[in-house]
Amino acid sequence: MARKATASKRSAGRKARGRHRGSSRRARTGRRWSRHVTEHSDALTLDKGVFTSRDPKRIAASLKRSAEKSRRRKTSAFRSALSMLTFYINRAGKSLPASRKKNLMRAKDELRKQFGKA
């Protein structure tokens, strides 16, 4: 009977410790990895604040300029620019306001027009 009590105490202690282990470290290092990708992408060097613009044409033009200027990208300029825009939209997820999402979706259409893919 004593064994069971000891075993249950041990497992209870492990659960309590496991819940908090590394959570603060992860919060510091694991957060904002998508921000890191956006800022240090191997394919594009983006202009600062490119996704915060309210003008879809300006967003598309900036992405096109960055994609065409880049020598590190592994695919066409159009695909690099569109994938970076899609990446940003997907990573923002539910926290992206509907108005901004609508703007970024319009930027996708504008990007297609600027590359002659529409």
N, C-alpha and C positions, 0 to 999 in steps of 0.2 A: 504494500500500500504506500509506503514511503517513497518508492520509486516513482510512482505516478505523480505524486505531488511535486517532486523535484523536477520531473520532466516537464510538467505543465508550467512550472515557474520559469524554467529555462526558455521554453518556446514563447511564453508571454513576454519575457525580457527581450528576446530577439525581435519579436514583432514591433515592440515599442522603439527599439533602436533602429531597426530597418526602415521605419517610416520616415525618420528624420535624417538618416545618414546621407550626406552629400547633397542634400537639397539646397543648402545655401551656396555651395560651390557650383552646383549645376546652374543655379539661378544667375550666377555671375558669368560663367563661361559659356553655357549652352544657349543662353538667350540671344536673340538677334542674329542667328547664324545667317538668316536670309539677308539681313542688312549687310553683313560681311560679304556675301556673294554679290550683292548688287554693287557694292563699292569696289571690290577687288576681283571682278569677273575676269576670267582668262580670255574672254572673247571681246569684251567692250570696255572702254573707259568712258563712263557716262558723265555728262555735265551735272554739276551739283544741282539738286532740286528739280531734275527733269520730270519726275512723276508728280510733282506738286503743282505744276502749271494747270490753269483752268482751260487753256486753249488746246484742243486736240491736234491742230495743225502744228503748233509749236512743239508738242511732245513728239509727234511723228518726225518732224524735221530734225530734232535733236538726236533721236534714235538713229535716223538714217545717216546723219553726219558722222556719228560715233561709229556706226557699223562699217561705213565705207572707209573711214580713216584707219580703222583697226587693222593691224597686220597679224594679230594673234588668233583671229577667228578661224574655225575649222570648217565652216560652211559658207554659203552665200551671205551677203550683207543683209538681204531681206530676211532670211531665216534667223539670223543672229538677232536682229532688231526685234522681230516679232516674238521670238522665244523669250527675250528679256522682258518684254512687256507682259507676256502671258505669265511668266514667272512671278512678276510683281503682283499681278492681279490675283493669282492663285494663292500666294503666300499671305496676302492681306486677309483673305478669307472673309468671314462674317463681320470682321471689325471695319471693313471698308464701307464707308457710307454709300448709299445707292447713287447719289449724285456724282461722286468721284468715280464709281465703277462705270457709270454711264459714259462719263467723259473719257475714261481709258478705253472703253469699248469703241467709242468713236475714233479714238486715236489709232486703234487697230485698223479700222476702215480707211482712215486717212493714210496710214502707212502703206496699205495695199495700193492706194491710188498713186502715191508718190513713187512707188517702185513699178507702177504699171501692171499690177497684178489684179486690179479690180474688174 
